[in-house]
């Protein structure tokens, strides 16, 4: 698998060799592959490759390589100590040669990749350093020497030059463990790709550390006895004390199992005493191992206790709240059924506190990220509200902050004046319709005419968790954006016209049912008066009574020619016409002029808002 991955990586790199093509097209291709190029001549149209640069933030090649390198390092951490402890001669065969070749090639390629990988800027001037000279200098000053030592093919060199004995070569192969520092670099590069809790990652890290500690200490303890067959070691003492077949004390697998048993027993401070040191070397090794494992065990226990105490912060806060509630109910001497009801309510409201904490987390993000996260959290229900569906992301973030989570108990009435309700969890019924998660009502809160709004209340069938948005809070946010105010105004007009026609239709239907005849034959003046009362909610179902005739008022209108004398004998100018009208007609004309003036002013404001919008 490692060889196949290396071949794939080589194909990707070889595909980037110099070839024809425009610089813009080549840079687009580099962006698709996930890494950039440093150009010798930025203004040249011919491709001149200097060095490939891998960006840890978006490089697919580096992502694949990190997976390969992690698998190889885990194999090295487990197999190399075992081989050094329980191998008595130079291994031969295709299997051993293949795995050593793969490890050597992977380590060498990793060194080459380190010269091409950008690293974070410690001074903070830039997010990543992308200068090839600085990258090479940083690697040479850092882990380059350690990587060279861990990559040297010591077994191959010994086979050619016969420098060391076979056992010494196996011990020198432990230098490959120095390459485990790469795991920390991989973890730093992939910290944003992991969505697991940091507490869980810490526990996993401690578990892996304890496992490797027991494995390494077991290999050391077993290797001391396995390579001293002629001396009276702990292995000989155990065989003399317990007996058993010879294979139990001679094969590497059985000796490793007993040494691992001793390591776990020593690490956990159990100490059965059946495996004890017998020689001076074993006493020294046991003392060093016990000191190291005792320190490791104490450190891990302390860290695990700290991690577990903060592993579930929400649960800790909830339990503290429940304890305070129990003390409150005990001090107030509340009845048993009331205590159960309150406990049930607080158990159901655990998600409310999480929503409040999520608001503080979102507030720490940048404005762009706040818009993206708010759009994602609002979900599909936002498209059910006309004035929120096309709202600007920046304004939508501020509106989303105004959403307040509320939890209602079963059989409780959900009511709030001029508020939008969004069901997050639970079931309720309103106007004979069952509402579940994702349903919305109260979109008419933007109407200023209370008679056009729907005042029907909802009743909870279970614990109901809703998000509420008050009209006053939304208008406070929209005042800062003239464009959104214009959009909201058009939504008000459309919704007001729709609700107005529906209300008039219902009123006319009720009036015709009351009169037993059609209303088409009503006088125009009376007809307008009835419709006005319907829209204002003051219509009682009865037609307005006809007014008594009033005295006539003289109105003079200018005329081009002709001469008449007024009825009341007052002087009349030439070129005028006298009209006789009633007082109630004059009052109606004044009201019509006022209404016309208000309509003209409203149209002027709308035209100005549209002009600003354009």
N, C-alpha and C positions, 0 to 999 in steps of 0.2 A: 504493500500500500504506500509506504514511504517512497519507494522508487518511482511508482506511478505518479505520485504527487510532484516529485522532483522533475520528472519528465514534462508534466503539464506546466510547471513553473518555467522550465527552460524554453518551452514553446512560446509562452507568453513573452519572455524576454527576447528570444531570437526574432520574434515577429516585429520587434521594434528596431531592427537594424536599419541603417540608412537606406532610404529609397526615395523615389520621386514623390512629388505632391506638394500642395500649397501648405503654408505654415498653419493657416486657420483650420484646414481639414485635419491636419495631423494633430493639432492640439485638441480638437473635438474627439478624435479617436483615443488620445491619451486620457481624456476625462472619462470616457466610457470604460477604459481598462482600470481606472482607479488610481493612477499615479501620474505624476507630472514629469516634465523633462527640463533639464537645464540646457539652454541653447548657447552655443559659442557666439553666434552672430544673430541677435534678435531680429535684425532687419532683413536678414537673408531669406529668400524664398525657398532655397534648397535645404533639405533636412540635414542637419549636422548634429548628431547625437553626441553629447559629452558624457552624461552619467544619468541613469534613471533615478528618480527620486520617489520614494514611497512615503505617502502621507498616512500616519496611523489613523486619522479620522475617517478616511473614506477609501482606503486601498483594499480592494478585494484580494489582491495577491498576498498582502501582509496578513490579512484575516485567515486565509487558508494556511499560510505558513505558521501562524501561531498555533493552530490546531495540531499540525504535524509536529512542531517542536514540543508542545506540551505532552503529546503521547510518547515521544522518544524520551523525554526527561523522566517521566513516570517509570518507564521501563528501565532506564539507567539506575534510578534511585532504588529499585527493587532487586534487579538481577545482578548488578555489579558487586554489591557487598556479599551477596550469596556466593557468587563465583569466586571472589577473593578468599572467602572463609573455607569453602569446602571443595576446592579444586586442588588436586595434588600434582598434576602434571599439565603440560601445555595441551589444551584441547585441540582436537583436529576434526576435520569433517566440514561439509559444505554449510551446515547450519551455523556453526560458530563463526566461520569465515564470513558468511552473509550478514549476520547481525552486526559484527564488528565493522564490516564495510559500510553498512547502512548508517550506523551511528557516526562513523568518521565523516562520511559524505554530508550528512545532515548538519553536523557541527561546523564543518568547513563552509558550507553554504550559508549557515547562519552568520558566520563572521563576515562574509561578503555582503549579506543583507544589512548588517549593522552599519556598513559604510554608506548605505543608500537610504537609511531610514531617518526622517526628520525627528528631532527631539524637542521637548518643551523648553521654552526660554525661561530660565530661572530669574532673569532680571525683569521680566514682565514687559519688555519692549514689544514683543510679538508673541503670538500664541505658540508658534513652532518655528524653529530654526531650519531653514531650507537651503542654506549655503553648503555646498559639498565639502569645501575646505574646513569649515567649522565643524561639520558632522564628523569628518575623519579625525580632526584633532581631538574632539570630545571623546571619541571612542578609543583613540590611542592613549589618552590620559586616564581612561577609566578601566574597563574590564578586558581590554585587549590582551594583556599578558596572561591573565587567568584563562581566557578562552583558548589561547595558543597552547598552554600546558594541558588543558583538558582535551584538546583535539589531537595531540601527538599520537601516532600509531606505535605504541611501545612494543606490542607483541610482534609486529612486523619488523621493527628495528632490531629486536632481539633475535629473531630468526635469521636475519641477514648478518648481523655483526656478533652475535653471541656475547652480549655484554653482561647480562644478569642471568641468574638462575630463574627457572620457571616460576617458583613461588614468589620470588621478589618482583617479577613482572606483574603477577596478579595483584600484589599489594600496591604497586605503582599505578595500576589501572584505577585505583580508588580516586585518583586525581580527576577522573571524569565527573565525580560528584560535585566538583567545584562549579560545574556548568549549571547547577540547579538555581543559581542566582537569576537565570533568565526567566524563571517562573514569576519572579516579582515584577520584572519588566513587562511580561505578557499581561499580568493582572492589572498593572497600571494602565496599559493601553486599552484594555477591554472593560474598564470599570463602568463605562456608560452603556455597555451592551448587556449588562446583567441587571435583571429586575428583581432579584431576590433580596430579602431584607439583609441589611448588614449584620444584624445579630445572628441570623442563620448562617451567613458566610463565615462569621467569626467562629461559630461552633463547628462548622465543617473544617475550618483551618486547624482548630485545636485537635479535632479527631484525627485528621491526617497526620498532624505532627506527632501525636502519641503513637499512632500506628507505625510510622517510620522510626520513631525512637525505639520501640520494642523490637522492631525488625533488625535495626542496626546493632543494638546491644545483644540481641540473640545471636547474630552472626559473629560478633566479636567473641562472645563467651563460648560458642560452639567451635569456632575456628581455633581457639587456643588449645582445646582438648583434642580436636580432630587431627591437628598437625603434630601432636606430641604423644603418639601412640606408644612409645617406649617408656614414658614416664608414668608415675602414679598420679593421674589427673582425676578431676571430679567424675569423669566418665567411667574410669576404672572403679572408683569408690562406689558409684551408684550401681554398677553391675555386681560388685561384690555384696552390696547390701540388699538389693532387690532381686537379683538374678534375672532370668529370662533368656530368650534366644540370642545368639551372637549377632544376628542381623539387626537387632534393635539398637546395638551400640556401635555398629560399623558403617552403616549406610548414611550418606549425607542427609537424606530426608528425615530419618528417625532422629539423628543427632540434632538437626535443626529444630525439630518439634520439641525436644526436651530443653534445648537452650532458649527457645521462645517462651516456653512455660516458665523457666527461671526468670527471664526478663520481665514478663508480666507480673509475676509474683513479687519481684523486687520493686517494680515501679509502683504497685499498689500497696506496698508495705505489709503484705500478708505474711510472708516468710514462713513457709511450712518447715524448712530446714532439711528437706530430703536431698537437696543439691547444694553442696558446700564446696569452697575451694580447698585444694589439697597441696598445691605447690606455691612457692613464693610468687611466681609469675601470676598465678591465678588469684592470689590475694590482692596483688596490685591491680590487676584488671577488674576484679570484683569491687574493690574500693572506688576506683575511678568511675565505673559504671553506676554504682549505687549513688555516688555524689551527683553525677550528671542527671540520673533519672529522678532522684529526690528533688533536685532543683526544678526540673521540668514539670514534675507532678504538682509541686507547690504553686508554680507560676500558672499552670493551666487551671488548677482548681480556683485560684483567686480570680482569674479572668473570666472563667465560666460563671462564677457566682455573680460577677458584675454584669455580664451579658444577660443572664437569665432574669436578673432583677429589672432590666429595661427591655426585655424581649417583646413584651406585649404592653406597651404604654397605655393603650386604650382600655385594656382590661383592668389595669391597675387603677386608672382614674375612675372607671365605672364601679369597681368594688369599693373605692373610697366614698363615692357618692351614695351607694347603697348602704354603707355603714352609717353615714350621716342621716339618711332617711330613716333607718331603723331607730336611731337614737331620738329623732324627732317624734316618731310615732309613739315611742315608749314614754317620752316626757309628756306628750299631750294625752296619753291614755286613750288612744283611738281604738275603736272596735275592731274586731278581727276581720270582718268583711272589708272594711275600709283599708286596712293594712294590705290585704291581698290585692285589692284594686290598685293601690298606689305602686306596689312592687311590680305588678304586671305592666303598668304604664311605663315605669322607668326602664323595664327590660325591653319594651318595644321602642323606646326612644333612644336607644344606643346609637343608632345611625345619625340622629340629629347632631350629637356632639361631634361626630366625625365630619359632617358637612361644615360645621363651624371651623374646625381645624383646617379643612381643605381651603377655606377662604383665605386664611392667613398664609398658607403655602403659595396660593396663586398670586397673592399680593406681592410676593418676593420676586416674581418673574418680570421679565422685560415686557413692555407694552405689546410687542408683536406676539410673544409667546402667550401672554394673557388672552389675546384675541383668539388665537388658535385653540387654546385649552378651553376657553369659555364656549366657543362654538361647538367643540366636541362634547362638553359636559351637558350643554342644553339639549342635545339630542334632536330627535325628529319632531318633538312637539313644537319647536320654534317655528316650523313651517305652517303650523295650524293657526298661528297668530299673524294676521296680515302685516301689522306695523312692526313686527320683529323679524319677519322672514328676510327682508331686504335691508335691514339696518346696517349701518357702517360698523365694521368690526371694533373700532376704537370706542364708539358709543355703546356697542353691545356689551363690551367688557364692563363698563360702568353700570349698565342696567342689570347685568348678571350679579353684580355685587349687592344690588338692592333686593335680590330674592331671599326670602326668609323661610326656612323650613319650619313647619308646624305639624304636630302630631295630635290627632283627635281620637277620642275614645269611642268605642262602639255605642251606637244610638245617640251620638252627639250631633247637634246641628252645626253645619259649617256655614257661617255667615260673616260677611265683612263688606262694608260699603265701598264701592268703586275699587275692587281688587280683582286681580287675575289669579286663578287657581290652576295648578298643574298637579295631577296625581302622580306620585312617585311609587307608592306602595299602598295596597289595601283596596277596598271596594266601598263605593257609596252609591246612593240612588238620588236622582234629581229629575223632576218632571217626568217620572215614570221610566227613566232611562238609567241603566246601570253604568257607572263609570269605573274604569280600571286604570292600571298604570299607563301613562301616556296621554290620557284624556285631559281636555282643557275646557274650562268655562270661565265666564267673566270677561270675555274680550271686548264687551261693550262698555268697559269702565271709562273709555275716553270720551263718551258722550256727556256733555254738561247738562242736558235735559234729563232729569231723573225719571220722567214719565216714559222716555224712550228706552230706558235700560231695563234689563230683565232682573227682577228682584227675587226670583225663586231661590230657595235655599236647598242645600243638599243635606242628606242624613247618612251618617256612617253606618255601614253594615258590619264593619270590622275596624280594627285599628287602621286609621287612615293617615298616611304621611303625604303632605302636600307642600308645594312651593308656592308662596304668595308674593305678589308684586302689587304694591299700592300705586294708584294713579298719581298721587302727589309725589312719590319718590321718583317715578319715571319722568314726570314733567320737570322735576328739579334737574335731572340729568340732561334732558333734551333742550333746555333753555340755552345751553352752550353751543348748540349746533342749529343754525338756521335751516340747513338743508333737511335735517331730520324733522324739524318743526313743520316744514312745508309738507313733507310726506305724511306726517301724522294728521295734518289738517285735511288733506285729501281723503284719508281714511275716515276721519270724522264725518266729512260731507257724505261720502258714499254710504257709510253705515247709518247716518242720520236719515238720509232719504229713504233707505230701505226700511228702517224701523218706522218712519213716519207713514209711509204708504201702508204698511201692515196694520198700524194702529188705526188709521183712517178707515181701512177696509173693515176691520172688526167693529168700529163704531157705527159705520153705515149699516152693516148687517144687523147690528143690535137695534138701531133706530128703525129700520124697515120692519123688523119683527115686532117692535113696539107699536108702530103706526098701522101696520097691516097693509101698507101700500109702498110704492116706490118713492124715492126721494128726488127723482129727476124733475118734478114739477115745482119744487120749492123756488122761491125768488132767489135771485143771484146773491143779494145782500145777506139774506138769511142763511143761504148755503155756505158762504164764506165764514160767517160767524160761527156756524156749527163746526166746521172743520178746524177753525182756530181753537175753539174750546176743546176739541178732541185732542189736538196736539199738546195743549197745555194741561190736559188732565182735569179740566173743570167742567166737562160736559156731563150733565146729570141724566140725560136720556129724554129730556123734554125740549121741544122747540121754543125758541125765544118768542115772546109775545110781541104783537105788532104795536108800534108806537103811535100815540095820538098825533094828529096833524098839528104842526106848529106854525107860528107866524112866519110870514115870508120875509126874506132879507133881499135887499136890492143890490145887485152886482152890476157894475158898468164895464162893458167890454168895448174896446176901441174898434171903430168901423171906418171904412174909407169914405163912406158917404152916407147921407141920410140924417134926419134929426127927429128925435122923439122927446116927449116930456115924461118925467118919472111920475109914478102914481102918487107919491107922497108930496109932490109939488116942489121938490128941490130943484135948483138950477142944473141943467145938463149941458155938457160941452158939445160942440159940433163934432160929428164923426164918432159917436159912441152908441152902444146898444145896451139896453137895460134888460137884465134877466132877474126873475123873481124865484128864489130858492128858499128851502126851509132851514131852520137852525141845525137840525140833526144831520142834514146833508152837508152843511158847512163843516161840522165837527168831523164827519167821515172823510171829507176832502183833506182836512188838516192831518188826520191820522195817516191817510194815504201818502201825503207829501213827506211826512216824517219817515215812514217806512221806505219810501223811494230813496230818500237821502241816505238812510242807513245802508240800503242795498248797494248804492253807488260807492259809498266809502269802503264797504267790504270787497267789492270788485276791484277797487283801486289797490287795496292792500294785497289781494291775491296776485294781481298783475305785477306788483313790485317784487313779491316773493319769487314768482316765476322768473322774472328778469335776473334777480340775484342768483337763482339756481343755475340758469343758463350761463 
